[in-house]
Amino acid sequence: MAGEPSPALRALFDLPLKHEVTADLTARIEQLAQSAKGTDPEQGDWLPIYDQAIATTEALIEDVGERIDEIQRTSLDGDDPMEIKQRFLNTPRKEAETAINEVKGALQKASKTCIDRAKRQLDHVSTQCYDAAKGSVQLNEAQGEVANHLVVEESWWSEISGYALRCADEWSHSAQKSGDKALTAATSKALVKLMKLTKGDGLRPPAEPEALRNEVDLGAAPPPIKLTVPTFMAALGKYVRTRVMAVGIFGTALTVLFVILAGVFQGDETGEGAAGGRGGASSMMIRGGLMLAVLPLTIIFGYMAVRKERSEQMAEALESGTTATLSHTKKALDKAFEGHRGAIERWFQARLEDWLASLDLYWSENVGKALGELEKEGAGAVAEAKLRQTKSNEKLSTYRSLKNQLSQSLLFDLKRQNRDLRARANDKVDVVEENDGGR
């Protein structure tokens, strides 16, 4: 019937009962419904009601559109569950793992630096000990059963061994302190991020390390060096014997000449008379006399010559012996300090493992606990965000569905009904005008 509300109009009247509508629009719809009830179905004019219904529907569409925009803005401004998960779960763990790896890397780098520095300093200590040995070495001549030898003083070798031991002890103590200080400093900067996460809980350093063992031992003293220089008396005896024998040979030749000359002067050209007589005795006497005559001079000049020659030979022997002794000392120092380098490297490696074990304990007791609490908080925040997002999506879907219903169905039907009413009203006007014209 023309005088009854269409289904679209009744749907508009029922809209506040099914959906959330603003108070202003609800009042307009109620007022429109009251106007429709007061309209006479036979004589009432529905066109103003439909005009108001169309205007109200368009206002509803605009209001729903604004609500959709507001929900979308709120969704964009609000926390996304994935962002919350990233902020509470992924990012803190990743940053903590990066920080812990930085600490481990810093510890390893500091340990390697300390080991390298220790090796360089040990080379310096070894060189210093060798210089001390070089400046104080002293060889003495010792009597042997078969030959004499050059030997170092026992006190000298003991002093050099003690000096090397003291240097290594002093340096090892210093290396131990500086090494621990360097390892502590290596963790300070990288632990700042982790301390923020753990709310100030710092890394507990490992227990005090065992003292660095001193393995510097030079071993036995350099072996005796066989002396090839003869003793003074042996050299002097050899000198005198050689010279006296030379005088004896000269004396023999002189005697032969004397015998020959004597025979010539006695009329025996062959000299047999003299030779056959006292020649043999005279020869012996002349040779003996010459040897006795030159013996004191030979001893005196031999003493001076042997002393000078032996002094030169002893200087060469001492130089050669000193070189051999220092070579032995250098090898002993290198071997001893090389062993100590290995001990230092093992000590620093053990100390590094102690720090890494403390770091693992700090991760499990402090960092892991803080991450667990943060992940628990993040899980709750993610659940709330998801619930909020679900409700927002549901509301957005409802408003979008309502907007489509209003714009594509209700408004369309109201406008179509309004056109039909206007068409019928225009037809009535035409009929009345025709009737008036016929009269």
C-alpha positions in Angstrom: 0.0 0.0 0.0 1.1 3.5 -0.8 0.3 4.7 2.7 2.4 2.1 4.5 6.1 2.3 5.3 8.3 0.3 3.0 10.6 -2.5 4.2 13.5 -0.2 3.8 11.9 2.4 6.0 11.0 -0.2 8.6 14.7 -1.4 8.5 15.8 2.2 9.2 13.5 2.4 12.2 14.9 -0.8 13.6 18.5 0.1 13.0 19.2 1.5 16.6 18.0 -1.8 18.0 20.6 -3.8 16.0 23.5 -1.5 15.8 25.3 1.2 17.9 24.1 4.5 16.7 24.9 8.0 18.0 22.3 9.6 20.3 21.7 12.4 17.7 20.9 10.0 14.9 18.9 7.7 17.2 16.7 10.7 18.1 16.3 11.6 14.5 15.3 8.0 13.6 12.8 7.9 16.5 11.3 11.2 15.5 11.0 10.0 12.0 9.3 6.8 13.2 6.8 8.9 15.2 6.1 11.1 12.2 5.4 7.9 10.1 3.0 6.6 12.7 1.0 9.9 12.7 0.7 9.9 8.9 -2.8 8.9 7.5 -2.3 6.0 5.2 -4.9 7.2 2.9 -4.3 10.9 2.9 -0.9 11.3 4.3 2.0 12.4 2.3 5.1 10.1 2.7 7.4 12.1 0.6 8.7 14.3 3.4 9.3 11.2 5.6 11.3 9.5 2.8 13.2 12.7 2.2 14.1 12.8 5.9 14.9 9.0 5.9 17.2 9.5 2.9 19.0 12.4 4.7 19.2 10.4 7.9 20.6 7.3 6.1 23.2 9.5 4.4 24.1 10.9 7.8 24.4 7.3 9.1 26.7 6.4 6.2 28.9 9.3 7.0 29.0 8.5 10.7 29.8 4.9 10.0 32.6 6.0 7.6 34.0 8.2 10.3 33.9 5.3 12.7 35.7 3.1 10.2 38.4 5.7 9.8 38.8 6.1 13.5 39.2 2.3 14.0 41.8 2.2 11.2 43.7 5.1 12.7 43.6 3.5 16.1 44.8 0.2 14.6 47.7 2.0 12.9 48.7 3.9 16.0 48.3 1.0 18.3 51.0 -1.7 18.9 51.1 -4.5 16.4 51.5 -7.9 17.9 54.5 -8.7 15.7 56.2 -5.4 16.8 55.5 -6.3 20.4 57.0 -9.7 19.9 60.0 -8.2 18.2 60.4 -5.6 21.0 60.0 -8.0 23.9 61.2 -11.3 22.6 63.4 -11.1 19.5 65.3 -7.9 19.8 66.4 -8.2 23.5 67.6 -11.8 23.0 69.4 -10.8 19.8 71.0 -7.8 21.5 72.0 -9.9 24.5 73.5 -12.6 22.3 75.4 -10.0 20.4 76.6 -8.4 23.6 77.7 -11.7 25.1 79.6 -12.6 21.9 81.3 -9.2 22.1 82.4 -9.9 25.6 83.8 -13.3 24.6 85.5 -11.7 21.6 87.0 -9.0 23.9 88.2 -11.6 26.4 89.9 -13.6 23.7 91.5 -10.6 22.1 92.7 -9.3 25.5 94.1 -12.8 26.3 96.0 -13.0 23.0 97.3 -9.5 23.4 98.6 -10.4 26.9 100.2 -13.6 25.6 102.0 -11.7 22.8 103.1 -9.0 25.1 104.4 -11.6 27.6 106.4 -13.3 24.9 108.0 -10.0 23.8 108.8 -9.1 27.4 110.3 -12.5 28.1 112.6 -12.0 25.1 113.7 -8.7 26.6 114.2 -10.4 30.0 116.2 -13.2 28.4 118.4 -10.6 26.6 118.9 -8.7 29.8 120.0 -11.9 31.6 122.4 -12.7 28.7 123.9 -9.2 28.9 124.4 -9.6 32.6 126.2 -12.9 32.0 128.3 -11.4 29.2 129.4 -8.6 31.4 130.4 -10.8 34.3 131.6 -14.1 32.9 135.0 -15.2 34.2 137.0 -18.3 33.4 139.7 -19.8 35.6 142.4 -22.3 34.8 142.0 -25.5 36.7 144.6 -28.3 37.1 143.5 -31.6 35.6 144.9 -35.2 35.8 145.9 -35.1 32.1 145.6 -31.5 31.0 144.5 -28.2 32.4 141.0 -26.8 31.8 139.2 -23.5 31.7 136.2 -23.5 34.0 133.6 -20.9 35.2 133.3 -20.1 38.8 130.5 -22.0 40.5 129.4 -18.8 42.2 129.1 -17.0 38.8 126.8 -19.7 37.4 124.7 -19.7 40.6 124.4 -15.9 40.4 123.3 -15.9 36.8 120.8 -18.7 37.5 119.4 -16.8 40.5 119.3 -13.6 38.6 117.3 -15.2 35.7 115.0 -16.8 38.3 114.4 -13.5 40.1 113.7 -11.6 36.8 111.2 -14.3 35.8 109.5 -14.3 39.2 109.2 -10.5 39.2 108.0 -10.3 35.7 105.6 -13.2 36.0 103.9 -11.6 39.0 103.6 -8.4 37.0 102.2 -10.2 34.0 99.7 -12.0 36.2 98.3 -8.8 37.7 98.3 -6.9 34.4 96.7 -9.8 32.6 93.8 -10.1 35.1 93.4 -6.3 34.9 93.2 -6.4 31.1 90.6 -9.2 31.2 88.5 -7.3 33.6 88.7 -4.1 31.5 87.8 -6.1 28.4 84.4 -7.1 29.9 83.4 -3.7 31.3 82.4 -1.9 28.1 80.6 -4.8 26.5 78.7 -5.6 29.6 76.9 -2.3 29.8 74.0 -3.5 27.6 73.6 -6.7 29.6 73.6 -4.8 32.9 70.7 -2.7 31.6 68.9 -5.8 30.8 69.6 -7.4 34.2 68.9 -4.1 36.0 72.4 -3.6 37.2 73.5 -7.1 38.0 77.2 -7.3 36.9 79.4 -10.2 36.0 81.1 -11.8 38.9 84.8 -12.3 38.2 86.2 -15.8 38.6 88.1 -16.8 41.7 91.7 -15.8 42.3 94.0 -17.7 40.0 96.8 -19.9 41.0 100.2 -18.3 41.0 102.1 -18.5 37.8 104.7 -21.2 38.1 108.2 -20.2 37.4 109.8 -22.8 35.2 113.1 -20.9 34.5 115.9 -23.4 35.2 119.3 -22.9 33.5 120.4 -26.5 34.3 124.0 -27.5 34.8 126.9 -25.1 34.4 128.9 -24.9 31.2 131.3 -27.9 30.9 135.1 -27.4 31.4 137.0 -26.4 28.3 140.2 -28.4 27.6 143.1 -26.0 27.6 145.5 -26.6 24.7 148.1 -24.0 26.0 151.0 -25.8 27.7 152.0 -25.0 31.2 154.6 -22.4 31.8 157.3 -24.9 33.0 156.6 -27.3 30.0 156.8 -24.4 27.6 160.0 -23.1 29.3 161.6 -26.6 29.3 160.8 -27.0 25.6 162.3 -23.6 24.8 165.5 -24.2 26.8 165.9 -27.7 25.4 165.5 -26.5 21.8 168.0 -23.7 22.3 170.6 -25.8 24.2 170.5 -28.5 21.5 171.1 -25.9 18.9 174.1 -24.7 20.9 175.3 -28.4 21.2 175.2 -28.8 17.4 177.1 -25.5 17.0 179.6 -26.7 19.6 180.1 -30.0 17.7 180.8 -28.1 14.4 183.2 -25.8 16.2 185.0 -28.8 17.7 185.5 -30.4 14.3 186.8 -27.2 12.9 189.2 -26.8 15.9 190.6 -30.4 15.4 191.2 -29.9 11.7 193.0 -26.6 12.3 195.1 -28.2 15.1 196.3 -31.0 12.8 197.3 -28.6 10.1 199.4 -26.6 12.5 201.1 -29.8 13.8 202.1 -30.9 10.2 199.4 -33.6 9.9 197.3 -32.4 7.0 194.7 -35.0 7.7 194.4 -34.0 11.4 194.5 -37.7 12.5 197.1 -37.0 15.1 195.0 -34.6 17.0 191.9 -36.7 16.4 193.5 -39.8 17.5 194.8 -38.2 20.6 192.8 -35.8 22.8 190.3 -34.9 20.0 187.4 -36.8 21.4 187.8 -35.5 24.9 188.3 -32.0 23.7 185.2 -32.1 21.5 183.1 -33.1 24.5 184.6 -30.5 26.7 184.1 -27.7 24.1 180.4 -28.7 23.5 179.7 -29.0 27.2 181.4 -25.7 28.0 179.4 -23.9 25.3 176.1 -25.4 26.6 176.9 -24.5 30.2 177.8 -21.0 29.0 174.6 -20.3 27.2 172.2 -22.1 29.6 171.7 -19.1 32.0 171.0 -16.8 29.1 168.7 -19.3 27.5 166.7 -19.6 30.7 166.5 -15.9 31.1 165.4 -15.2 27.5 163.3 -18.3 27.5 161.4 -17.1 30.6 160.6 -13.8 28.9 159.7 -15.4 25.5 157.6 -18.1 27.0 155.8 -15.7 29.3 154.8 -13.4 26.4 153.9 -16.3 24.1 151.9 -18.0 26.7 150.1 -14.8 27.6 149.0 -14.4 24.0 147.9 -18.0 23.8 146.0 -17.8 27.1 144.2 -14.6 25.8 143.1 -16.5 22.7 142.1 -19.5 24.7 140.1 -17.3 27.2 138.4 -15.5 24.4 137.4 -18.8 22.7 136.4 -20.3 26.1 134.3 -17.2 26.9 132.6 -17.4 23.6 131.8 -21.1 24.2 130.6 -20.4 27.7 128.3 -17.6 26.6 127.0 -19.7 23.8 126.1 -22.4 26.4 124.5 -19.7 28.6 122.5 -18.3 25.7 121.1 -21.7 24.8 120.3 -22.4 28.4 118.5 -19.0 28.8 116.6 -19.5 25.5 115.5 -23.0 26.5 114.5 -22.0 30.0 112.5 -18.9 28.9 110.9 -20.8 26.0 109.6 -23.2 28.6 108.4 -20.3 30.7 106.6 -18.9 27.6 104.6 -22.1 27.3 103.7 -21.9 31.0 102.5 -18.3 30.6 100.4 -19.2 27.6 98.9 -22.1 29.5 98.2 -19.9 32.4 96.4 -17.2 30.3 94.5 -19.9 28.5 93.3 -21.3 31.8 92.4 -17.8 33.0 90.5 -17.2 29.8 88.5 -20.4 30.4 87.7 -19.2 33.9 86.3 -15.9 32.6 84.3 -17.7 29.9 82.9 -20.1 32.6 81.9 -17.1 34.7 80.3 -15.5 31.7 78.3 -18.6 31.0 77.1 -18.7 34.6 76.2 -15.0 34.3 74.2 -15.7 31.2 72.2 -18.6 32.8 71.6 -17.0 36.2 71.2 -13.3 35.3 70.7 -12.7 31.6 68.6 -15.8 31.0 66.4 -14.9 34.0 65.9 -11.3 32.8 65.1 -12.6 29.3 62.6 -15.0 30.7 60.8 -12.3 32.6 60.8 -10.0 29.6 59.5 -12.8 27.3 56.7 -13.5 29.8 55.8 -9.9 29.9 56.0 -9.8 26.1 53.8 -12.8 25.8 51.1 -11.1 27.8 51.4 -7.9 25.8 51.2 -9.9 22.6 48.1 -11.7 23.7 46.4 -8.4 24.7 47.4 -6.8 21.4 46.0 -9.7 19.5 42.8 -9.6 21.4 42.6 -5.9 20.9 43.3 -6.3 17.2 40.7 -9.1 16.9 38.0 -6.9 18.5 39.0 -4.0 16.3 38.8 -6.2 13.2 35.5 -7.5 14.2 34.1 -4.0 14.8 35.7 -2.8 11.5 34.1 -5.7 9.7 30.7 -5.0 11.3 30.9 -1.3 10.4 32.0 -2.0 6.9 29.1 -4.5 6.5 26.7 -1.9 7.9 28.0 0.8 5.6 27.6 -1.5 2.6 24.0 -2.3 3.8 23.2 1.3 4.2 24.7 2.6 1.0 24.0 -0.3 -1.3 20.6 -1.6 0.0 18.8 0.7 2.4 19.6 4.0 0.7 19.0 2.5 -2.7 15.5 1.2 -1.7 14.6 4.5 0.0 15.5 6.5 -3.0 13.7 4.1 -5.3 10.6 4.3 -3.1 10.9 8.1 -3.0 11.0 8.2 -6.8 7.9 6.0 -7.1 6.0 8.2 -4.6 7.0 11.3 -6.5 5.9 9.7 -9.8 2.5 8.8 -8.4 2.1 12.3 -7.0 2.9 13.8 -10.4 0.3 11.4 -12.0 -2.4 12.6 -9.6 -1.6 16.2 -10.4 -1.9 15.5 -14.2 -5.3 13.8 -13.7 -6.6 16.7 -11.7 -5.5 19.2 -14.2 -7.2 17.2 -17.0 -10.4 17.1 -15.1 -10.4 20.8 -14.4 -9.7 21.4 -18.1 -12.7 19.3 -19.2 -15.1 21.2 -17.2 
